[in-house]
Amino acid sequence: MQRVTRDDVARLAGTSPAVVSYVLNNGPRPVAPATRARVEQAIAELGYRPNLVARALRSTRSNVLGLVVPDSSEGYFTQLTHAVERAAFARGSLVLLGNSAFSREQELRYAESLANMRVDGLLLVRAEIAGAAATHSTLDVPVVYLHHHAPAGTAAPSVVLDNKAGGRLTTEHLLGHGYREIGCLTGTARSGPVADRARGWTEAMRAAKRSAGNVVRTGLDRHAARADIRRWLQSPERPRAIMATADGLALDTLTVAAELGLNVPKDLAVIGFGGTDAAAHSWPALSTAGHSFDDFADAAVSTLDQLRENTQPDDRVLDVHLTARASCGCD
């Protein structure tokens, strides 16, 4: 079927393409009510849909934002993606999504492709993996880094959680239960949100004059992570409690503990990080630290709006709150 054009609408409405444009864009020139009604009726009859990319090329605004995340199927990023969509939609914008699959190259390719589509701005959640960071300084659109600080030397603002303080908070909560041997289950990256949470664990353990040496680092593959957790829980180094730097790792720990016949929290206390919905529905319910996803996303989209208005907003660091549940020994 041939695409309906603005010229087709103009012919059916008995007016010019320019007048159709004025109706679609509510200006810049006024349109008589009767003429507007004819144009709107012609649009409805023909099923006309404006070409948003072409409109963006002629305008300074597309009302579309780009979002790049490592994996939108993973619980934390699923909730963050949906929250960004809600925050953008409330401001009259839609979201185009790209999954980097934890690849620096794919992350940069998505960012460049979305920028070339003339989106109003980009929200980038960097892939948290070892190695050099991809740089996005050449993108000709406003950029805000979400969840992860911007690469060194990048002027773009960031909206992040206070991850190190959150790591201290969760560890201090376990210490408050009287657990003396607290291990840390974390990722392989030595920088970024997960690494900052592990640093918070280290600080809290040292402040309590406890050993900060019982650390297990595991990768992104869930099967490999569960194998690492199983070896740890079956070893003489099994701690009395575990602070996991991501809810996914904490939930995997609950699964492995159940497979091994360990009672949580009687034999092993577990606390996570992320504040995902899955934490509330595990068995036992998982204690976790985090921040409201909607507030997190709203802060990111509003920061992007400030950039578009040619102001340079500061980085935003959001507080982390603890939700205590049964997995750590709380009722």
Backbone bond lengths (Angstrom), bond angles and torsions (degrees), N, CA, C in turn:
res aa  C-N    CA-C-N  psi(-1)  N-CA   C-N-CA  omega(-1)  CA-C   N-CA-C  phi
1 M - - - 1.463 - - 1.531 109.17 -
2 Q 1.348 116.60 133.21 1.453 120.74 -178.88 1.527 110.30 -70.66
3 R 1.324 114.50 139.49 1.462 120.08 -177.79 1.525 110.30 -67.83
4 V 1.338 116.02 133.91 1.459 121.31 176.39 1.525 108.61 -74.62
5 T 1.335 115.54 132.64 1.466 120.26 -177.74 1.529 111.00 -111.12
6 R 1.307 113.80 171.36 1.460 120.11 177.34 1.531 110.37 -63.64
7 D 1.343 117.31 -33.78 1.470 121.10 178.04 1.528 110.86 -63.26
8 D 1.347 116.54 -38.13 1.463 120.33 177.75 1.519 110.91 -62.02
9 V 1.335 116.31 -42.33 1.463 120.79 178.35 1.522 110.14 -63.11
10 A 1.316 116.43 -42.79 1.464 120.44 -178.92 1.530 111.39 -62.46
11 R 1.352 116.77 -42.32 1.477 119.64 -179.86 1.522 110.55 -63.04
12 L 1.348 117.46 -45.11 1.456 119.96 -178.19 1.525 111.57 -66.98
13 A 1.335 116.79 -34.32 1.469 120.59 -178.50 1.517 111.83 -84.02
14 G 1.339 117.44 -10.26 1.460 120.43 -179.57 1.514 112.39 70.29
15 T 1.329 115.95 39.53 1.461 119.69 179.95 1.525 108.97 -142.29
16 S 1.310 117.88 -170.49 1.459 121.48 -177.42 1.533 110.57 -95.68
17 P 1.356 118.15 157.22 1.460 121.07 175.09 1.530 112.22 -58.23
18 A 1.344 116.28 -32.12 1.462 119.27 179.79 1.526 110.96 -63.23
19 V 1.343 116.44 -41.00 1.465 120.02 179.22 1.531 110.24 -65.26
20 V 1.312 117.65 -38.50 1.471 120.79 175.35 1.522 109.94 -58.51
21 S 1.337 115.60 -43.21 1.460 120.08 178.53 1.527 111.49 -61.66
22 Y 1.345 116.28 -40.41 1.470 119.67 178.97 1.535 111.12 -62.56
23 V 1.331 115.66 -38.12 1.469 119.25 178.80 1.530 110.33 -67.33
24 L 1.333 116.34 -44.92 1.467 120.50 -177.75 1.516 112.23 -64.24
25 N 1.336 115.78 -35.76 1.471 120.08 -174.55 1.524 113.59 -103.63
26 N 1.355 115.75 5.86 1.468 119.49 -176.64 1.529 111.65 52.48
27 G 1.290 116.59 45.43 1.455 122.13 178.81 1.516 110.45 140.42
28 P 1.328 116.98 -174.07 1.471 126.75 8.94 1.527 114.63 -81.50
29 R 1.345 117.84 -7.95 1.459 119.45 179.35 1.521 110.15 -108.13
30 P 1.338 117.96 148.77 1.471 120.28 -179.92 1.525 110.68 -71.73
31 V 1.334 114.72 153.61 1.459 121.91 178.48 1.522 107.91 -125.83
32 A 1.338 116.08 132.45 1.468 120.85 -179.61 1.523 109.80 -59.25
33 P 1.326 117.48 143.46 1.482 120.69 -177.59 1.522 113.44 -53.79
34 A 1.322 117.77 -41.15 1.464 119.83 -178.25 1.526 110.86 -66.87
35 T 1.335 116.26 -40.31 1.462 120.19 178.27 1.522 110.84 -66.67
36 R 1.328 115.67 -42.61 1.468 119.50 177.98 1.531 110.78 -58.86
37 A 1.332 115.99 -40.92 1.464 119.79 -179.69 1.526 110.90 -63.11
38 R 1.369 116.90 -40.76 1.468 119.50 178.81 1.520 111.26 -64.69
39 V 1.324 115.97 -41.03 1.479 120.07 179.68 1.523 110.16 -64.58
40 E 1.319 117.72 -46.54 1.466 121.00 -179.41 1.526 111.38 -62.89
41 Q 1.359 116.40 -36.83 1.462 119.51 177.34 1.526 110.55 -66.90
42 A 1.338 116.91 -40.36 1.472 120.49 178.84 1.529 110.66 -65.09
43 I 1.322 116.79 -39.70 1.475 120.60 177.43 1.521 110.37 -60.17
44 A 1.331 116.27 -43.68 1.459 120.89 -178.98 1.528 111.32 -66.92
45 E 1.348 116.83 -42.74 1.461 120.32 -177.96 1.528 111.68 -65.91
46 L 1.322 116.32 -39.64 1.468 120.37 -176.11 1.525 112.71 -87.07
47 G 1.335 116.98 -13.47 1.467 119.82 -176.43 1.508 112.46 67.42
48 Y 1.328 115.61 36.73 1.468 119.96 -176.73 1.522 110.92 -68.94
49 R 1.343 115.85 136.17 1.450 122.97 174.79 1.526 108.34 -126.96
50 P 1.339 117.67 122.18 1.466 119.19 -179.96 1.525 111.05 -62.25
51 N 1.316 116.59 147.05 1.463 123.30 173.13 1.522 107.80 -81.07
52 L 1.340 115.50 104.55 1.465 118.96 -174.04 1.514 112.65 -66.27
53 V 1.351 117.20 -34.51 1.461 119.11 179.55 1.522 110.17 -66.67
54 A 1.363 116.22 -44.90 1.460 119.02 178.61 1.521 110.77 -63.11
55 R 1.337 116.43 -38.98 1.461 118.89 178.16 1.521 110.77 -62.81
56 A 1.337 116.88 -40.35 1.456 120.24 179.65 1.517 111.61 -62.90
57 L 1.345 116.81 -33.98 1.458 120.19 179.36 1.524 111.29 -66.69
58 R 1.341 116.53 -28.35 1.464 120.05 -179.15 1.524 112.28 -93.30
59 S 1.311 116.26 -12.58 1.452 120.32 -172.91 1.525 110.24 -122.07
60 T 1.322 115.76 174.77 1.458 120.44 176.56 1.520 110.97 -97.36
61 R 1.336 118.17 2.15 1.456 120.38 -177.02 1.520 110.68 -145.93
62 S 1.332 115.23 134.60 1.466 120.59 178.45 1.519 112.14 -108.19
63 N 1.338 117.53 -13.63 1.464 122.68 -174.12 1.528 111.64 59.41
64 V 1.327 115.41 32.27 1.460 122.68 175.98 1.524 108.30 -132.74
65 L 1.330 115.62 132.93 1.458 121.82 175.96 1.521 109.38 -110.95
66 G 1.313 116.34 150.00 1.458 121.23 174.17 1.523 110.05 -101.46
67 L 1.315 116.60 140.99 1.460 122.46 177.54 1.523 108.17 -133.75
68 V 1.324 116.47 126.81 1.461 121.78 176.65 1.517 108.12 -119.36
69 V 1.334 116.21 123.35 1.464 121.87 178.88 1.524 108.33 -126.34
70 P 1.336 117.50 159.80 1.467 119.15 178.82 1.525 113.50 -65.81
71 D 1.356 117.57 -41.20 1.459 120.11 -176.76 1.522 108.88 -163.03
72 S 1.324 117.36 102.49 1.463 121.23 -175.66 1.529 112.48 -72.85
73 S 1.343 117.99 -7.51 1.457 119.84 176.59 1.525 112.16 -87.85
74 E 1.331 117.45 -11.99 1.464 121.64 178.55 1.520 108.83 -81.27
75 G 1.346 116.64 137.05 1.462 121.81 -168.01 1.509 115.17 -48.27
76 Y 1.325 117.80 -47.82 1.462 120.73 -177.60 1.528 110.55 -63.35
77 F 1.332 116.73 -47.57 1.460 120.05 -177.24 1.519 111.79 -74.26
78 T 1.329 117.76 -25.51 1.469 120.47 173.32 1.526 109.84 -60.84
79 Q 1.331 115.64 -49.56 1.465 119.34 -179.13 1.521 111.75 -67.28
80 L 1.318 117.25 -37.93 1.459 119.88 179.21 1.526 110.55 -65.94
81 T 1.322 117.34 -41.46 1.468 121.19 178.62 1.521 111.22 -60.98
82 H 1.324 116.83 -47.48 1.461 120.01 179.95 1.526 111.30 -63.44
83 A 1.334 116.86 -37.10 1.461 120.08 179.02 1.529 110.87 -66.25
84 V 1.337 117.60 -39.21 1.468 120.75 177.08 1.521 110.15 -64.34
85 E 1.337 116.90 -41.32 1.464 119.97 177.78 1.529 110.78 -59.86
86 R 1.324 117.06 -42.74 1.465 119.95 179.75 1.525 110.76 -65.14
87 A 1.321 116.92 -44.14 1.464 120.54 -178.68 1.527 110.97 -64.41
88 A 1.317 116.98 -40.23 1.468 120.44 179.09 1.522 110.96 -68.96
89 F 1.329 116.47 -44.27 1.468 120.72 -178.51 1.520 110.97 -61.60
90 A 1.327 117.19 -36.53 1.465 120.85 178.64 1.518 111.48 -64.03
91 R 1.332 116.63 -21.71 1.470 121.49 178.46 1.528 111.91 -101.70
92 G 1.323 117.12 10.92 1.457 120.71 176.94 1.511 114.71 84.35
93 S 1.330 118.26 18.33 1.464 121.44 -178.71 1.519 110.94 -119.41
94 L 1.329 115.58 154.64 1.455 123.15 173.14 1.521 108.84 -106.13
95 V 1.342 116.00 168.40 1.460 120.96 -176.10 1.526 109.79 -124.69
96 L 1.333 115.93 130.38 1.458 122.56 168.98 1.522 107.56 -100.15
97 L 1.329 116.56 129.97 1.460 121.94 -171.77 1.516 111.31 -111.67
98 G 1.334 115.21 138.97 1.459 121.67 171.49 1.515 109.93 -129.93
99 N 1.334 116.59 139.77 1.458 122.44 176.40 1.518 109.41 -104.34
100 S 1.315 117.02 121.12 1.462 120.33 -177.89 1.523 112.62 -81.22
101 A 1.330 118.12 -13.22 1.467 122.37 -178.75 1.525 111.13 55.72
102 F 1.322 116.47 35.07 1.462 123.83 179.22 1.532 111.69 58.03
103 S 1.317 115.97 32.98 1.461 122.27 179.31 1.520 109.15 -115.67
104 R 1.334 117.14 124.77 1.464 120.55 177.28 1.531 110.47 -59.91
105 E 1.331 116.78 -42.90 1.460 120.60 -176.60 1.528 111.12 -65.48
106 Q 1.339 116.01 -43.42 1.463 119.46 179.92 1.522 111.24 -68.65
107 E 1.330 116.49 -36.18 1.467 121.41 176.37 1.534 110.40 -58.77
108 L 1.326 116.72 -47.84 1.458 120.79 -178.45 1.526 111.10 -68.12
109 R 1.334 117.03 -37.56 1.464 119.70 179.69 1.519 111.21 -64.64
110 Y 1.339 116.57 -42.90 1.461 119.64 177.09 1.531 110.43 -62.37
111 A 1.331 116.41 -44.59 1.463 119.84 -178.47 1.529 110.60 -60.48
112 E 1.320 117.06 -44.27 1.460 120.45 179.95 1.529 111.40 -66.49
113 S 1.340 116.90 -40.35 1.464 120.19 -179.27 1.522 111.25 -65.77
114 L 1.325 117.10 -43.12 1.461 120.16 179.09 1.527 110.71 -65.65
115 A 1.335 116.90 -39.68 1.467 119.75 177.44 1.518 110.87 -62.34
116 N 1.330 117.37 -38.82 1.464 121.05 179.46 1.523 112.25 -68.59
117 M 1.325 117.36 -19.39 1.467 121.38 176.86 1.528 111.60 -84.67
118 R 1.339 115.83 5.31 1.466 122.54 176.44 1.522 112.79 63.70
119 V 1.325 117.55 39.55 1.465 119.11 171.67 1.527 108.32 -64.89
120 D 1.331 115.56 158.24 1.472 119.48 -178.96 1.519 112.18 -70.71
121 G 1.309 117.65 -21.77 1.456 121.20 179.83 1.510 109.65 178.48
122 L 1.330 114.99 168.53 1.452 121.43 -177.98 1.523 110.80 -123.04
123 L 1.323 115.47 137.77 1.456 122.84 168.76 1.518 106.36 -110.02
124 L 1.315 116.82 118.79 1.457 121.21 -174.58 1.524 110.70 -115.38
125 V 1.316 115.94 123.23 1.463 122.30 171.38 1.520 105.91 -103.56
126 R 1.319 116.48 104.67 1.455 120.81 -173.37 1.524 111.95 -65.35
127 A 1.327 114.97 147.92 1.458 120.97 175.41 1.516 109.02 -70.66
128 E 1.321 116.09 120.44 1.464 120.75 -175.72 1.528 109.64 -89.89
129 I 1.336 114.11 81.48 1.455 120.77 -179.65 1.517 108.61 -134.52
130 A 1.323 115.21 162.67 1.463 119.28 178.89 1.526 109.32 -67.73
131 G 1.321 115.89 152.06 1.453 120.75 178.09 1.517 112.10 113.38
132 A 1.323 114.95 176.82 1.458 120.57 -176.59 1.519 110.92 -69.04
133 A 1.327 115.40 146.31 1.460 120.74 -179.87 1.519 110.68 -80.00
134 A 1.317 115.75 142.56 1.457 119.91 171.37 1.519 108.67 -69.46
135 T 1.320 117.39 145.28 1.459 121.07 -179.98 1.520 108.80 -107.98
136 H 1.325 115.06 141.04 1.457 120.83 -178.36 1.528 110.58 -122.35
137 S 1.324 116.21 22.67 1.459 120.63 -173.73 1.522 112.12 -69.84
138 T 1.344 118.57 -17.73 1.467 120.62 -177.81 1.524 112.70 -91.09
139 L 1.332 118.31 -1.92 1.458 120.43 -179.29 1.522 110.22 -70.72
140 D 1.324 115.20 133.21 1.463 120.24 -175.22 1.523 110.91 -92.88
141 V 1.343 116.90 44.00 1.458 123.02 175.40 1.526 107.66 -144.28
142 P 1.338 117.82 157.25 1.465 119.22 174.82 1.528 110.46 -62.09
143 V 1.326 116.52 139.66 1.461 122.34 -178.42 1.518 109.52 -129.29
144 V 1.324 116.40 133.41 1.463 122.70 171.74 1.519 107.86 -124.82
145 Y 1.320 115.96 131.27 1.461 121.06 176.51 1.517 108.63 -89.43
146 L 1.324 115.28 128.12 1.452 122.18 -176.37 1.520 108.87 -115.54
147 H 1.352 115.98 134.64 1.463 122.58 177.82 1.528 111.99 80.72
148 H 1.322 117.65 -35.56 1.459 123.13 -173.28 1.522 108.43 -127.76
149 H 1.331 118.09 137.17 1.460 120.88 177.12 1.526 110.78 -59.68
150 A 1.332 115.38 152.22 1.456 120.67 175.36 1.521 110.01 -64.33
151 P 1.342 117.70 151.46 1.466 119.95 176.92 1.529 110.77 -58.57
152 A 1.310 116.04 152.04 1.466 121.41 178.52 1.520 109.82 -55.79
153 G 1.322 115.75 135.79 1.451 121.18 178.80 1.510 114.33 85.19
154 T 1.333 117.42 1.62 1.471 122.10 178.49 1.522 109.32 -96.92
155 A 1.321 116.24 132.12 1.464 120.25 -175.55 1.520 112.66 -82.53
156 A 1.330 118.09 -10.78 1.471 120.90 -176.55 1.521 110.77 -64.88
157 P 1.333 117.58 144.43 1.462 120.89 179.03 1.522 111.80 -76.89
158 S 1.332 114.62 164.12 1.458 121.68 179.16 1.518 109.99 -127.65
159 V 1.321 115.66 150.59 1.459 122.45 170.37 1.524 106.18 -124.59
160 V 1.322 116.25 111.70 1.466 120.94 -172.45 1.518 110.10 -135.68
161 L 1.326 115.23 167.05 1.449 121.69 171.42 1.524 109.39 -87.70
162 D 1.330 115.81 157.44 1.458 120.28 173.90 1.525 107.10 -81.15
163 N 1.320 115.84 78.32 1.454 121.63 -168.83 1.525 113.21 -68.13
164 K 1.323 117.37 -39.92 1.462 118.47 -179.71 1.521 110.83 -65.96
165 A 1.336 117.00 -41.13 1.461 120.30 176.64 1.524 110.12 -63.72
166 G 1.331 116.74 -36.28 1.457 120.07 177.53 1.515 112.20 -66.25
167 G 1.333 116.91 -37.54 1.452 120.49 176.12 1.519 111.99 -63.40
168 R 1.328 115.34 -39.11 1.470 118.96 175.90 1.524 110.07 -65.66
169 L 1.333 116.11 -43.42 1.461 121.11 -177.03 1.528 111.55 -58.82
170 T 1.320 117.51 -47.96 1.459 120.63 -178.24 1.522 111.05 -66.62
171 T 1.330 116.58 -40.36 1.467 119.67 -179.46 1.522 111.28 -68.37
172 E 1.318 116.43 -41.45 1.466 119.67 177.99 1.521 111.36 -63.46
173 H 1.337 116.05 -32.02 1.460 118.51 177.31 1.528 110.43 -65.47
174 L 1.325 117.10 -42.37 1.457 120.52 177.36 1.526 110.82 -65.22
175 L 1.321 116.91 -41.20 1.466 120.22 176.68 1.524 110.88 -61.06
176 G 1.322 116.23 -36.27 1.447 120.70 179.56 1.523 113.09 -65.13
177 H 1.349 116.20 -24.52 1.461 120.27 174.78 1.528 111.77 -75.99
178 G 1.329 116.76 -9.70 1.451 120.49 -178.22 1.517 114.19 96.14
179 Y 1.337 118.29 3.03 1.459 120.56 177.35 1.525 108.56 -70.65
180 R 1.325 116.98 129.23 1.458 120.96 -177.00 1.528 112.03 -100.90
181 E 1.314 116.08 -35.28 1.458 120.63 179.11 1.526 108.73 -101.31
182 I 1.322 115.40 101.76 1.470 121.46 -176.87 1.522 108.41 -119.64
183 G 1.313 116.17 117.92 1.452 120.72 177.83 1.512 111.79 -93.11
184 C 1.337 115.84 165.13 1.468 121.90 178.88 1.515 108.90 -121.54
185 L 1.312 116.36 123.96 1.467 123.46 176.40 1.518 107.48 -106.30
186 T 1.325 116.92 117.74 1.456 120.00 -171.70 1.519 110.91 -145.23
187 G 1.341 116.29 -177.30 1.452 122.21 -179.37 1.516 112.08 -91.41
188 T 1.325 114.61 -175.56 1.458 120.49 -176.02 1.530 112.91 -90.42
189 A 1.341 117.52 -19.38 1.459 120.11 -178.89 1.526 110.51 -66.81
190 R 1.313 116.91 140.42 1.461 121.75 -178.30 1.529 112.37 -97.48
191 S 1.318 116.20 0.68 1.463 120.57 174.74 1.513 108.04 -142.39
192 G 1.344 116.17 161.50 1.454 120.46 -179.44 1.505 112.22 108.33
193 P 1.342 117.24 -178.68 1.465 121.59 -174.96 1.516 114.28 -56.79
194 V 1.337 117.67 -47.05 1.460 120.46 -177.81 1.518 111.00 -64.75
195 A 1.334 116.61 -41.39 1.467 120.16 178.26 1.523 110.95 -65.18
196 D 1.329 117.52 -36.87 1.470 120.57 177.68 1.524 111.04 -64.97
197 R 1.325 117.66 -37.06 1.463 120.60 177.91 1.527 110.35 -64.80
198 A 1.333 115.96 -39.69 1.462 119.78 177.25 1.531 110.68 -64.80
199 R 1.321 117.43 -35.64 1.473 120.15 177.39 1.526 110.27 -65.83
200 G 1.334 116.51 -36.19 1.454 119.76 175.66 1.513 111.62 -62.23
201 W 1.350 116.68 -40.02 1.468 121.34 175.70 1.524 110.33 -60.09
202 T 1.334 116.01 -45.95 1.467 120.38 179.99 1.519 111.19 -59.74
203 E 1.324 117.02 -45.57 1.466 120.66 -179.57 1.523 111.41 -61.39
204 A 1.341 116.50 -43.85 1.461 120.01 -178.48 1.528 110.90 -66.07
205 M 1.317 117.33 -40.69 1.465 120.43 -179.98 1.524 111.20 -66.39
206 R 1.304 117.06 -42.76 1.467 119.95 179.37 1.521 111.46 -67.05
207 A 1.349 116.23 -38.05 1.464 119.09 177.79 1.525 111.02 -63.59
208 A 1.341 116.50 -30.68 1.466 120.95 178.37 1.519 112.06 -88.60
209 K 1.365 115.60 4.30 1.463 121.78 -179.04 1.529 111.83 59.51
210 R 1.331 114.56 39.71 1.447 121.48 176.01 1.521 109.44 -112.05
211 S 1.314 117.44 158.47 1.458 122.20 179.97 1.523 110.76 -67.34
212 A 1.330 115.65 134.79 1.463 121.43 177.41 1.524 110.01 -113.74
213 G 1.337 115.34 38.73 1.456 119.13 -176.31 1.512 115.41 -107.10
214 N 1.334 117.64 -10.12 1.460 120.19 -175.53 1.530 110.07 -90.72
215 V 1.321 115.58 82.10 1.462 123.17 -176.18 1.521 109.40 -121.42
216 V 1.308 116.77 134.81 1.461 122.09 172.10 1.526 107.96 -118.66
217 R 1.325 115.58 124.15 1.471 121.96 177.84 1.522 108.88 -107.08
218 T 1.313 115.94 130.53 1.457 119.83 -177.89 1.520 109.66 -135.72
219 G 1.328 116.22 161.37 1.454 121.31 -174.15 1.518 114.07 -91.03
220 L 1.341 115.69 -163.74 1.456 122.02 -173.19 1.516 113.01 -82.55
221 D 1.323 117.71 -22.41 1.454 120.81 -177.94 1.529 110.07 -72.09
222 R 1.345 116.56 121.98 1.463 120.53 -174.16 1.526 111.80 -65.55
223 H 1.331 117.93 -37.69 1.461 120.11 179.85 1.525 110.29 -65.48
224 A 1.338 116.11 -43.16 1.465 119.61 178.31 1.523 110.86 -65.74
225 A 1.342 116.75 -37.19 1.461 120.21 179.75 1.524 110.43 -63.92
226 R 1.331 116.62 -42.83 1.468 119.17 179.35 1.522 111.39 -65.70
227 A 1.325 116.43 -34.31 1.468 119.25 176.98 1.525 110.22 -65.54
228 D 1.336 117.26 -41.20 1.463 121.15 177.50 1.525 110.75 -62.83
229 I 1.333 116.14 -42.83 1.465 120.56 -179.92 1.529 110.19 -64.82
230 R 1.328 116.28 -41.13 1.472 120.35 -178.79 1.529 110.20 -62.09
231 R 1.333 116.73 -44.92 1.469 119.51 178.63 1.529 110.69 -60.82
232 W 1.320 116.38 -39.55 1.470 120.95 -179.26 1.526 110.89 -65.36
233 L 1.325 115.62 -46.83 1.460 119.17 -176.72 1.522 112.57 -71.05
234 Q 1.316 117.24 -19.27 1.463 120.78 177.89 1.528 112.82 -94.53
235 S 1.325 116.28 -3.43 1.470 120.42 -175.66 1.525 111.28 -93.06
236 P 1.344 117.61 163.73 1.462 120.75 175.45 1.530 112.57 -63.78
237 E 1.347 117.34 -16.50 1.466 121.39 -178.84 1.527 112.59 -87.52
238 R 1.330 116.70 7.73 1.464 117.60 -179.78 1.526 109.88 -58.68
239 P 1.354 117.37 124.98 1.468 120.32 -179.34 1.528 111.17 -80.21
240 R 1.303 115.70 168.10 1.466 120.77 176.22 1.522 110.91 -76.68
241 A 1.323 116.96 -27.79 1.467 121.84 -179.97 1.521 108.56 -144.47
242 I 1.335 115.46 154.13 1.467 121.09 -179.37 1.515 109.81 -129.46
243 M 1.331 115.61 129.02 1.455 121.79 169.44 1.535 106.70 -100.73
244 A 1.336 116.63 110.04 1.460 121.84 178.05 1.519 109.01 -94.32
245 T 1.325 116.53 136.47 1.463 120.40 -174.79 1.524 113.33 -83.47
246 A 1.327 117.54 4.33 1.470 122.04 174.10 1.523 108.48 -152.17
247 D 1.321 115.96 144.36 1.458 119.95 -179.69 1.522 111.98 -58.19
248 G 1.333 117.22 -37.33 1.454 119.78 -179.99 1.519 112.07 -58.40
249 L 1.338 116.60 -42.37 1.463 121.00 177.92 1.524 111.03 -66.68
250 A 1.336 116.36 -39.64 1.465 119.94 178.95 1.527 110.95 -65.06
251 L 1.327 117.66 -40.77 1.462 121.07 179.12 1.527 110.94 -66.89
252 D 1.339 116.75 -37.87 1.455 119.52 174.57 1.527 110.78 -62.30
253 T 1.331 116.77 -37.08 1.462 120.46 178.19 1.518 111.44 -63.81
254 L 1.342 117.15 -41.28 1.460 120.32 176.92 1.529 110.86 -61.33
255 T 1.329 116.90 -40.65 1.470 120.74 179.81 1.520 111.09 -64.49
256 V 1.326 116.81 -47.64 1.466 120.28 -178.80 1.525 110.76 -65.55
257 A 1.323 116.47 -40.50 1.465 120.05 178.60 1.533 110.41 -59.12
258 A 1.320 117.00 -42.40 1.464 120.55 178.69 1.523 110.76 -64.22
259 E 1.317 116.73 -41.07 1.467 120.64 178.66 1.532 111.93 -62.07
260 L 1.325 115.93 -32.70 1.466 120.82 -178.90 1.521 112.76 -89.01
261 G 1.312 117.08 0.01 1.456 120.65 179.31 1.511 114.29 78.38
262 L 1.332 117.36 19.86 1.466 121.46 177.93 1.518 109.61 -87.06
263 N 1.309 115.66 136.78 1.456 120.58 177.85 1.525 109.45 -90.23
264 V 1.332 115.78 127.43 1.472 121.91 175.48 1.519 107.47 -107.59
265 P 1.328 118.42 120.59 1.472 128.78 13.15 1.528 115.17 -102.16
266 K 1.344 119.15 5.85 1.465 120.25 -173.85 1.528 111.57 -59.81
267 D 1.349 116.36 -45.42 1.465 120.32 -179.34 1.521 112.24 -95.26
268 L 1.308 116.20 -29.98 1.465 121.26 -175.03 1.514 109.40 -150.74
269 A 1.328 117.16 120.04 1.465 121.47 175.17 1.531 108.91 -91.35
270 V 1.328 116.12 144.09 1.469 120.65 -176.66 1.520 109.10 -136.88
271 I 1.339 115.38 138.58 1.466 120.63 174.51 1.528 108.07 -137.74
272 G 1.320 116.85 142.31 1.461 120.98 -176.85 1.516 112.93 -113.58
273 F 1.333 115.24 -167.47 1.467 121.52 -178.91 1.527 107.44 -151.18
274 G 1.326 115.54 127.97 1.456 120.57 178.14 1.523 112.75 145.03
275 G 1.332 116.38 -34.66 1.453 119.00 179.13 1.512 113.73 70.81
276 T 1.332 117.72 32.24 1.461 120.46 -177.46 1.527 111.82 -78.06
277 D 1.319 115.54 160.11 1.458 120.60 177.64 1.527 111.26 -62.61
278 A 1.334 116.82 -33.95 1.462 120.33 -178.11 1.520 111.64 -60.18
279 A 1.327 117.35 -29.50 1.462 120.51 -178.70 1.518 111.62 -62.91
280 A 1.322 116.94 -33.82 1.459 120.61 -178.18 1.521 112.17 -76.11
281 H 1.339 117.65 -16.66 1.468 120.93 -173.30 1.524 112.78 -112.77
282 S 1.328 117.51 9.43 1.462 120.26 176.05 1.522 109.49 -80.42
283 W 1.339 114.91 173.65 1.472 118.64 175.37 1.518 109.06 -130.50
284 P 1.346 116.58 117.85 1.471 125.58 -7.99 1.527 110.75 -68.81
285 A 1.329 115.40 166.53 1.466 119.53 179.50 1.521 109.46 -60.27
286 L 1.331 115.61 136.38 1.460 121.70 -171.81 1.524 112.31 -88.13
287 S 1.316 115.95 127.93 1.464 120.67 169.90 1.521 108.14 -71.96
288 T 1.323 116.90 139.57 1.459 119.88 -175.57 1.517 110.52 -155.50
289 A 1.316 115.57 156.74 1.463 122.12 176.28 1.522 108.90 -113.23
290 G 1.323 116.50 149.23 1.455 119.41 179.03 1.512 111.60 177.41
291 H 1.311 114.87 -164.94 1.457 122.84 -179.86 1.521 106.94 -140.52
292 S 1.317 117.64 151.20 1.458 121.68 178.50 1.529 110.54 -51.44
293 F 1.336 116.93 124.37 1.462 120.23 178.75 1.525 111.15 -61.64
294 D 1.322 117.65 -38.83 1.462 120.16 -179.48 1.530 111.00 -65.37
295 D 1.324 117.68 -42.41 1.464 120.23 177.44 1.521 111.16 -65.28
296 F 1.323 115.79 -39.49 1.463 122.00 179.25 1.535 109.65 -60.15
297 A 1.337 115.98 -50.12 1.457 120.98 -178.84 1.523 111.59 -66.34
298 D 1.341 116.77 -40.22 1.458 120.15 -179.92 1.530 110.82 -62.09
299 A 1.338 116.53 -39.89 1.469 119.94 178.03 1.521 110.50 -63.47
300 A 1.335 117.36 -38.38 1.462 120.63 -179.12 1.525 111.50 -68.59
301 V 1.340 117.09 -45.87 1.466 120.22 -178.27 1.528 110.76 -67.97
302 S 1.329 117.58 -38.39 1.465 119.55 178.17 1.524 110.77 -67.36
303 T 1.329 117.99 -34.75 1.470 120.70 175.16 1.521 110.53 -64.42
304 L 1.325 117.15 -39.43 1.460 121.08 176.78 1.524 110.60 -64.24
305 D 1.331 117.18 -39.28 1.466 120.67 176.54 1.525 111.04 -60.20
306 Q 1.325 116.63 -41.27 1.472 119.83 178.65 1.517 111.05 -62.11
307 L 1.330 116.85 -41.13 1.466 120.01 177.82 1.519 111.18 -61.48
308 R 1.326 116.39 -41.38 1.462 120.43 -179.40 1.524 111.43 -65.30
309 E 1.324 116.34 -25.47 1.465 120.65 178.59 1.526 111.47 -89.96
310 N 1.334 115.64 16.53 1.469 122.63 175.31 1.525 113.31 64.21
311 T 1.326 116.56 30.54 1.460 120.54 169.29 1.517 107.54 -109.74
312 Q 1.320 116.96 154.44 1.457 121.51 -178.68 1.524 108.97 -108.14
313 P 1.325 117.58 94.82 1.459 119.95 -177.63 1.525 111.10 -72.58
314 D 1.324 115.22 154.95 1.462 120.84 175.44 1.522 109.96 -77.70
315 D 1.326 115.41 161.42 1.456 119.71 170.37 1.530 109.47 -60.46
316 R 1.305 116.49 147.80 1.456 121.04 177.77 1.522 109.31 -118.00
317 V 1.318 115.27 127.82 1.467 121.67 178.43 1.522 107.25 -116.56
318 L 1.331 116.86 116.68 1.452 122.44 -173.66 1.530 110.83 -96.49
319 D 1.323 115.40 141.33 1.459 120.96 179.44 1.528 110.93 -65.43
320 V 1.324 114.41 152.82 1.457 121.67 177.68 1.520 108.77 -109.45
321 H 1.325 116.31 136.80 1.463 122.03 -178.95 1.519 109.65 -119.13
322 L 1.325 115.89 146.68 1.459 122.18 -178.30 1.520 110.98 -98.28
323 T 1.327 115.87 132.89 1.456 121.83 170.92 1.533 106.63 -111.19
324 A 1.308 116.86 106.39 1.472 122.13 -175.91 1.524 109.60 -88.53
325 R 1.341 115.05 129.25 1.456 121.32 179.06 1.535 109.38 -133.53
326 A 1.308 116.61 -163.71 1.465 120.64 -170.14 1.525 114.21 -70.19
327 S 1.350 119.06 -26.02 1.464 120.43 -171.92 1.525 113.77 -64.00
328 C 1.336 117.09 -21.96 1.457 119.62 179.14 1.527 112.24 -100.03
329 G 1.329 116.48 -4.00 1.452 120.06 -179.09 1.507 113.95 110.18
330 C 1.337 117.22 -0.01 1.459 120.79 176.79 1.536 108.86 -81.77
331 D 1.315 115.80 149.06 1.459 120.44 178.47 1.531 110.25 -75.03
